[in-house]
Amino acid sequence: MMNGSRFAVPSSVAALLCPPVTAPSASRSHAWLARCARSVLPALALAIVATGPLTGQTVVGPERGTLIVAGGGRLGPEIMNRFIDLAGGRDAHIVILPGAGEQDSFPDDWSGYNVFRQAGVRSVKILHTRDPKVADTEPFANALRDATGVWIPGGRQWRLADAYLDTRTLRELFAVLERGGVVGGTSAGASIQASYMVRGAVEGNTIMMAEGHERGFGFLRNTAVDQHVLARGRENDMLAVIARYPGLLGIGLDEGTAILVRGDRAEVIGRSKAAFYNTRDSDGDTYYFLEAGDVFDLAQRRVHIGDRLPKSTTDERDVVATIDKLFEAMRNRDTAAVRAQFHPQARLYVPGQQNGIPTLRVVTADEFVRLVAASPDRFDERIRDPEIRLDGNLASVWTWYDFRRGDQFSHCGTDAFHLARMETGWKILQIAYTVRQGGCRNN
């Protein structure tokens, strides 16, 4: 039994999971079962119970209140304004729990205040400690008594677990939801909201399952939440967790993307995608993606509103979207957006020939940006019939293209793109292309 009111492990269940080698005495049996139950606590928590109070009204999400669970990166107003509105708008009482980060002092000009002050929120407070004994005191936890919204920024989720598990502060966080408030968080502040905490290793955030750091706050029961999934190429990392704990629902959130959870309904909001693992409507796929506006039923583990995007289709769409963004930026002469699609060391290669001798012209990304900026004519390039190849974080695209300067057709040819998935998404490493005026479809 852990903190009896919130996490009780029935001795009969523990006995099933921990059969004794020899028949101990009654007193030793109780202690032995307690030790064994603690040792299997992560698996037991995933399969049977959660950190928060269970009422039977909902299966996964909170019975009352709202969760916003975001995947890190830059969060747009469609996420942050939603959180602020749910907390009460300008009249909200927001408490920030910044303990996932390394910082321990938060001056008045700390950047974490900005989004709330810019929205005109009148009451924004910091609540911070590293000491679970402090977090378990009434004076400290009482700072949450009038909170209508709690925001948990990113960092490392194990720091939050070490400070707040089994404390009065965690009970008060559940009380915020019980009052109809909202608890939100991003990156580490997302993963900590699940009952199973991924990437909890103190040694580094590449370890998905870390003994001793696998238990989250449990606002989402029987669930694990990962973040930065597409931006950092993490979409397959959850599979090992599901394989070890097959009762878990896995959720992976990309940067700039969140789920808004009320009860057992999760609405996807933001600019990218959310992945769902171990669902009941996967049709054999290990996971699939949903986009903004789609709704997932957490209890039934199936899509409620929207269409599933298979993982391979999603990657291909993201790769082509990067190329489309480049061409759109060229048409708009948006040099900042043109540059943003390239890796800083990117090159463009133009094979040709002169006097019958093969030649190769090499252009840097910076030179290409200057060319777009200096041209008196709008560059308008369109691709057709792209052939896409993917292997992990590497992609290649071979495609025909047509090119116009302003409204006048100029030339056509073949584009060969190589792209790599970086922390901020797919970036163009190189473009090799041919140029010809004859034999073009639009000549």
C-alpha positions as CSV (number, residue, x, y, z in Angstrom):
1,M,0.0,0.0,0.0
2,M,1.3,3.4,-0.9
3,N,-0.1,6.5,0.8
4,G,-3.2,4.4,1.6
5,S,-5.9,6.7,0.3
6,R,-4.6,6.9,-3.3
7,F,-2.8,3.8,-4.3
8,A,-3.8,0.5,-2.6
9,V,-2.5,-2.8,-3.9
10,P,-4.8,-5.6,-2.9
11,S,-2.8,-8.4,-1.2
12,S,-4.6,-11.0,-3.2
13,V,-3.4,-9.4,-6.5
14,A,0.1,-9.0,-5.1
15,A,0.1,-12.7,-4.1
16,L,-0.9,-13.7,-7.7
17,L,2.0,-11.7,-9.1
18,C,4.4,-12.6,-6.4
19,P,4.0,-16.3,-5.3
20,P,6.2,-17.1,-2.3
21,V,8.9,-19.7,-2.7
22,T,8.3,-20.9,0.8
23,A,5.3,-20.4,3.2
24,P,6.2,-17.4,5.3
25,S,4.7,-16.4,8.6
26,A,1.7,-14.1,8.6
27,S,3.7,-11.1,9.7
28,R,6.5,-11.8,7.3
29,S,4.0,-12.6,4.5
30,H,2.4,-9.1,4.8
31,A,5.8,-7.4,4.6
32,W,7.0,-9.6,1.8
33,L,3.9,-9.0,-0.3
34,A,4.2,-5.3,0.3
35,R,7.9,-5.3,-0.9
36,C,7.0,-7.5,-3.9
37,A,4.0,-5.3,-4.8
38,R,6.3,-2.3,-4.8
39,S,8.7,-4.1,-7.1
40,V,6.0,-4.8,-9.6
41,L,4.2,-1.5,-9.1
42,P,4.8,0.0,-12.6
43,A,3.2,-3.0,-14.3
44,L,0.5,-3.3,-11.7
45,A,-0.3,0.4,-12.0
46,L,-0.7,0.0,-15.8
47,A,-2.9,-3.0,-15.7
48,I,-5.2,-2.3,-12.7
49,V,-5.0,1.1,-11.1
50,A,-3.7,4.7,-11.4
51,T,-2.2,7.3,-9.2
52,G,-5.3,9.3,-9.0
53,P,-8.6,8.6,-7.3
54,L,-10.9,6.1,-9.2
55,T,-14.6,6.7,-9.3
56,G,-15.7,4.3,-12.1
57,Q,-17.2,7.2,-14.1
58,T,-14.3,7.4,-16.6
59,V,-11.7,4.9,-17.7
60,V,-8.7,7.0,-18.7
61,G,-9.3,10.7,-18.3
62,P,-10.4,12.8,-15.3
63,E,-14.0,12.6,-14.3
64,R,-14.1,16.4,-14.1
65,G,-11.9,19.2,-15.4
66,T,-9.7,19.3,-18.5
67,L,-6.2,18.2,-19.4
68,I,-4.1,19.8,-22.1
69,V,-1.2,17.5,-23.0
70,A,1.3,19.1,-25.5
71,G,4.2,17.7,-27.4
72,G,6.8,20.4,-26.8
73,G,8.2,23.0,-29.2
74,R,6.5,26.2,-30.0
75,L,2.9,26.1,-29.0
76,G,0.5,28.2,-31.0
77,P,-2.5,30.2,-29.7
78,E,-4.8,27.4,-30.6
79,I,-3.3,25.6,-27.7
80,M,-2.2,28.3,-25.2
81,N,-5.4,30.4,-25.6
82,R,-7.5,27.3,-25.1
83,F,-5.7,26.6,-21.9
84,I,-6.1,30.2,-20.7
85,D,-9.8,30.3,-21.6
86,L,-10.5,27.1,-19.8
87,A,-8.7,28.5,-16.7
88,G,-11.0,31.6,-16.8
89,G,-9.4,34.0,-19.2
90,R,-8.1,37.2,-17.6
91,D,-9.7,36.2,-14.3
92,A,-7.9,32.9,-14.2
93,H,-5.7,32.0,-11.2
94,I,-2.8,30.2,-12.9
95,V,-0.1,28.4,-11.0
96,I,3.1,27.4,-13.0
97,L,4.9,24.3,-11.8
98,P,8.4,24.7,-13.4
99,G,10.2,21.8,-11.6
100,A,11.0,19.8,-14.7
101,G,13.6,22.4,-15.6
102,E,17.0,23.1,-14.0
103,Q,16.2,26.6,-12.9
104,D,15.5,27.3,-9.2
105,S,14.9,31.0,-9.3
106,F,12.2,32.8,-11.2
107,P,12.6,36.6,-11.4
108,D,9.8,38.8,-12.4
109,D,11.1,38.9,-16.0
110,W,11.2,35.1,-16.3
111,S,10.1,34.1,-19.8
112,G,7.6,31.5,-18.5
113,Y,5.3,34.3,-17.5
114,N,5.1,35.9,-20.9
115,V,2.3,34.0,-22.6
116,F,0.0,34.5,-19.6
117,R,0.8,38.2,-19.1
118,Q,0.4,38.9,-22.8
119,A,-3.1,37.4,-22.6
120,G,-3.9,39.7,-19.7
121,V,-4.1,37.1,-17.0
122,R,-4.1,38.9,-13.7
123,S,-3.0,36.1,-11.3
124,V,0.0,34.0,-12.3
125,K,2.1,32.4,-9.5
126,I,5.1,30.0,-9.4
127,L,5.1,27.0,-7.2
128,H,8.4,25.3,-7.0
129,T,10.4,22.9,-4.8
130,R,12.8,20.0,-5.2
131,D,12.0,18.6,-1.8
132,P,9.1,16.1,-1.5
133,K,9.0,16.9,2.2
134,V,8.2,20.5,1.4
135,A,5.7,19.5,-1.3
136,D,3.9,17.4,1.3
137,T,3.4,20.3,3.7
138,E,0.0,22.1,3.9
139,P,1.4,25.7,3.5
140,F,3.2,24.8,0.2
141,A,0.3,22.8,-1.3
142,N,-2.3,25.4,-0.3
143,A,-1.0,27.6,-3.1
144,L,-3.1,25.4,-5.4
145,R,-6.3,25.8,-3.4
146,D,-7.6,28.7,-5.5
147,A,-6.0,27.7,-8.8
148,T,-8.2,27.4,-11.8
149,G,-5.3,26.3,-14.1
150,V,-1.9,24.7,-13.6
151,W,0.7,24.8,-16.3
152,I,3.7,22.4,-16.3
153,P,6.5,23.5,-18.6
154,G,9.2,21.2,-20.1
155,G,12.5,19.9,-18.9
156,R,13.0,16.4,-17.4
157,Q,9.9,14.6,-16.0
158,W,11.8,12.6,-13.4
159,R,12.4,15.9,-11.5
160,L,8.7,16.4,-11.2
161,A,8.2,12.8,-10.1
162,D,10.9,13.0,-7.5
163,A,9.4,16.2,-6.0
164,Y,5.7,15.6,-6.1
165,L,4.7,11.9,-6.1
166,D,2.8,10.9,-2.9
167,T,2.5,14.4,-1.6
168,R,-0.2,16.9,-0.6
169,T,0.8,18.9,-3.7
170,L,-0.2,16.0,-6.0
171,R,-3.5,15.6,-4.2
172,E,-4.2,19.3,-4.7
173,L,-3.4,19.0,-8.4
174,F,-6.2,16.3,-8.6
175,A,-8.4,18.7,-6.6
176,V,-7.9,21.4,-9.3
177,L,-9.5,19.0,-11.8
178,E,-12.2,18.0,-9.4
179,R,-13.2,21.7,-9.2
180,G,-13.5,21.8,-12.9
181,G,-10.1,23.4,-13.5
182,V,-7.5,22.7,-16.2
183,V,-4.1,21.1,-15.9
184,G,-1.8,21.5,-18.9
185,G,1.8,20.8,-19.7
186,T,4.2,20.5,-22.5
187,S,7.1,18.1,-23.2
188,A,8.1,16.7,-19.8
189,G,4.9,18.4,-18.5
190,A,3.0,16.1,-20.9
191,S,4.7,12.8,-20.1
192,I,4.3,13.3,-16.3
193,Q,0.5,13.5,-16.7
194,A,0.3,9.8,-17.6
195,S,0.2,6.9,-15.2
196,Y,3.3,5.4,-16.9
197,M,6.2,7.8,-17.3
198,V,8.4,7.3,-20.3
199,R,11.9,8.8,-20.6
200,G,12.3,9.0,-16.9
201,A,15.9,8.0,-16.6
202,V,18.1,10.5,-14.8
203,E,21.0,9.4,-17.2
204,G,19.3,10.8,-20.3
205,N,16.1,11.2,-22.2
206,T,16.8,8.4,-24.8
207,I,15.9,5.6,-22.3
208,M,12.2,4.9,-22.6
209,M,11.8,2.6,-19.5
210,A,13.9,3.5,-16.4
211,E,13.5,1.3,-13.3
212,G,12.5,3.5,-10.4
213,H,11.3,6.3,-12.6
214,E,8.3,4.8,-14.4
215,R,5.4,6.3,-12.5
216,G,3.7,9.5,-13.5
217,F,1.1,11.7,-11.9
218,G,-1.7,9.5,-13.3
219,F,-4.2,12.1,-14.6
220,L,-4.4,9.8,-17.6
221,R,-4.8,6.3,-16.3
222,N,-3.3,3.2,-17.9
223,T,-1.5,5.4,-20.4
224,A,2.0,6.5,-21.5
225,V,2.7,9.8,-23.3
226,D,5.7,10.6,-25.4
227,Q,6.6,14.0,-26.9
228,H,8.5,15.6,-29.8
229,V,7.7,12.4,-31.7
230,L,8.1,13.5,-35.3
231,A,10.4,16.4,-34.8
232,R,12.9,14.1,-33.1
233,G,12.1,10.8,-35.0
234,R,10.7,9.1,-31.9
235,E,7.5,7.7,-33.4
236,N,8.7,4.0,-33.0
237,D,10.1,4.4,-29.5
238,M,6.8,3.7,-27.8
239,L,6.6,0.2,-29.3
240,A,9.0,-1.2,-26.8
241,V,7.0,0.2,-23.9
242,I,3.8,-1.4,-25.3
243,A,5.5,-4.7,-25.8
244,R,6.6,-4.8,-22.2
245,Y,3.3,-3.4,-20.8
246,P,0.6,-4.6,-23.3
247,G,-2.2,-3.1,-21.3
248,L,-1.0,0.4,-21.9
249,L,-2.5,2.9,-24.3
250,G,0.4,4.8,-25.9
251,I,0.1,8.5,-27.1
252,G,2.8,10.3,-29.0
253,L,2.6,14.0,-29.5
254,D,4.6,16.0,-32.1
255,E,5.8,19.5,-31.4
256,G,3.2,22.2,-31.6
257,T,0.5,19.7,-31.0
258,A,-1.6,18.7,-28.1
259,I,-4.6,16.6,-27.0
260,L,-7.4,18.3,-25.0
261,V,-8.9,15.7,-22.7
262,R,-12.3,15.8,-21.1
263,G,-13.4,12.6,-19.5
264,D,-12.4,9.9,-22.0
265,R,-12.4,12.1,-25.1
266,A,-9.2,13.5,-26.5
267,E,-9.4,16.2,-29.2
268,V,-6.2,16.8,-31.2
269,I,-5.3,20.5,-31.5
270,G,-2.2,22.2,-33.0
271,R,-0.2,22.3,-36.2
272,S,1.1,18.7,-36.4
273,K,-0.1,15.2,-35.4
274,A,-0.7,12.9,-32.5
275,A,0.1,9.2,-32.6
276,F,-2.0,6.5,-30.9
277,Y,-0.5,3.0,-30.0
278,N,-2.2,-0.2,-29.0
279,T,-5.6,0.8,-30.2
280,R,-8.6,-1.4,-31.0
281,D,-9.0,0.0,-34.5
282,S,-5.5,-0.2,-35.8
283,D,-6.2,-2.8,-38.6
284,G,-2.8,-4.4,-38.0
285,D,-0.8,-1.2,-37.8
286,T,1.4,-0.7,-34.8
287,Y,0.2,2.9,-34.6
288,Y,-1.5,5.6,-36.6
289,F,-1.8,9.4,-36.5
290,L,-4.6,11.9,-36.1
291,E,-4.6,15.6,-36.9
292,A,-6.2,18.8,-35.6
293,G,-10.0,18.4,-35.1
294,D,-9.9,14.6,-34.8
295,V,-11.2,13.1,-31.6
296,F,-10.0,9.8,-30.0
297,D,-12.1,7.8,-27.5
298,L,-9.6,6.9,-24.8
299,A,-11.9,4.4,-23.2
300,Q,-12.8,2.5,-26.3
301,R,-9.3,3.1,-27.8
302,R,-10.6,4.0,-31.3
303,V,-11.2,7.1,-33.4
304,H,-14.4,8.9,-32.6
305,I,-14.1,11.7,-35.2
306,G,-11.6,11.8,-38.1
307,D,-9.6,9.5,-40.3
308,R,-6.6,7.4,-39.3
309,L,-3.3,8.4,-41.0
310,P,-1.0,5.3,-41.4
311,K,2.5,6.0,-40.2
312,S,4.1,5.6,-43.7
313,T,1.6,7.8,-45.3
314,T,2.1,10.5,-42.7
315,D,5.9,10.5,-43.2
316,E,5.5,10.8,-46.9
317,R,3.0,13.6,-46.6
318,D,5.4,15.5,-44.2
319,V,8.3,15.1,-46.7
320,V,6.3,16.4,-49.6
321,A,4.9,19.2,-47.4
322,T,8.4,20.4,-46.8
323,I,9.0,20.6,-50.5
324,D,5.7,22.3,-51.1
325,K,6.6,24.9,-48.4
326,L,9.8,25.7,-50.3
327,F,7.9,26.3,-53.5
328,E,5.2,28.3,-51.8
329,A,7.9,30.5,-50.2
330,M,9.6,31.0,-53.6
331,R,6.3,32.1,-55.1
332,N,5.7,34.5,-52.3
333,R,9.4,35.7,-52.3
334,D,9.5,34.9,-48.6
335,T,13.2,34.4,-48.2
336,A,13.0,33.6,-44.5
337,A,10.6,30.7,-45.3
338,V,12.8,29.6,-48.2
339,R,15.8,29.4,-45.9
340,A,13.8,27.6,-43.2
341,Q,13.2,24.6,-45.4
342,F,17.0,23.9,-45.9
343,H,19.6,22.5,-43.6
344,P,22.2,25.2,-43.1
345,Q,24.8,23.2,-45.0
346,A,22.5,22.4,-47.9
347,R,23.6,22.5,-51.5
348,L,21.9,22.6,-54.9
349,Y,23.6,20.7,-57.8
350,V,22.9,21.3,-61.5
351,P,24.6,18.8,-63.9
352,G,24.9,19.9,-67.5
353,Q,27.5,20.0,-70.2
354,Q,29.5,22.6,-72.1
355,N,31.1,21.8,-75.5
356,G,30.2,18.2,-75.0
357,I,32.0,18.0,-71.6
358,P,29.9,17.2,-68.5
359,T,29.7,20.1,-66.0
360,L,28.4,20.5,-62.4
361,R,27.2,23.8,-61.0
362,V,27.0,24.0,-57.2
363,V,24.9,26.5,-55.3
364,T,24.7,27.0,-51.5
365,A,21.4,27.5,-49.8
366,D,22.4,31.1,-49.0
367,E,23.2,31.8,-52.7
368,F,19.9,30.3,-53.7
369,V,18.0,32.5,-51.2
370,R,19.8,35.6,-52.6
371,L,18.8,34.5,-56.1
372,V,15.1,34.3,-55.1
373,A,15.3,37.7,-53.4
374,A,17.0,39.4,-56.4
375,S,14.9,38.0,-59.2
376,P,12.5,40.5,-60.8
377,D,10.2,37.6,-61.7
378,R,8.3,35.4,-59.3
379,F,9.6,31.8,-59.2
380,D,6.8,29.3,-59.7
381,E,7.9,25.6,-59.6
382,R,5.4,22.7,-59.6
383,I,6.2,19.0,-59.1
384,R,4.3,16.0,-60.4
385,D,4.3,12.3,-59.8
386,P,6.9,12.3,-57.0
387,E,8.5,9.0,-56.1
388,I,9.3,8.9,-52.3
389,R,11.7,6.6,-50.5
390,L,12.0,6.6,-46.7
391,D,14.4,5.0,-44.3
392,G,14.1,6.2,-40.7
393,N,15.1,9.9,-40.7
394,L,16.3,9.9,-44.3
395,A,14.1,10.6,-47.3
396,S,14.6,11.0,-51.1
397,V,12.1,12.4,-53.6
398,W,12.5,12.0,-57.4
399,T,10.0,14.0,-59.3
400,W,9.3,15.8,-62.6
401,Y,8.9,19.6,-62.4
402,D,7.8,22.5,-64.4
403,F,9.2,26.0,-63.8
404,R,7.7,29.5,-64.6
405,R,9.1,32.9,-64.2
406,G,6.1,35.1,-63.5
407,D,3.4,33.9,-65.8
408,Q,5.8,32.7,-68.5
409,F,6.8,29.0,-68.8
410,S,10.6,28.8,-68.5
411,H,11.8,25.2,-68.4
412,C,11.2,21.7,-67.0
413,G,13.3,18.8,-65.7
414,T,13.9,16.4,-62.9
415,D,14.3,17.2,-59.2
416,A,16.1,14.8,-56.9
417,F,15.7,15.8,-53.2
418,H,17.5,14.4,-50.2
419,L,16.0,15.3,-46.8
420,A,16.7,14.5,-43.2
421,R,14.4,14.7,-40.2
422,M,15.9,17.1,-37.7
423,E,14.5,18.2,-34.3
424,T,12.5,20.9,-36.1
425,G,11.1,18.6,-38.8
426,W,12.2,17.5,-42.3
427,K,15.0,19.7,-43.8
428,I,16.3,19.6,-47.4
429,L,20.0,18.5,-47.5
430,Q,20.4,18.8,-51.2
431,I,18.6,19.2,-54.5
432,A,20.1,17.9,-57.8
433,Y,18.1,19.0,-60.8
434,T,18.2,19.0,-64.6
435,V,17.1,21.8,-66.8
436,R,15.7,21.5,-70.3
437,Q,13.5,23.5,-72.6
438,G,12.4,20.8,-74.9
439,G,10.1,17.8,-74.3
440,C,8.3,19.5,-71.4
441,R,4.6,18.8,-70.8
442,N,3.8,22.5,-70.6
443,N,6.2,23.8,-73.3
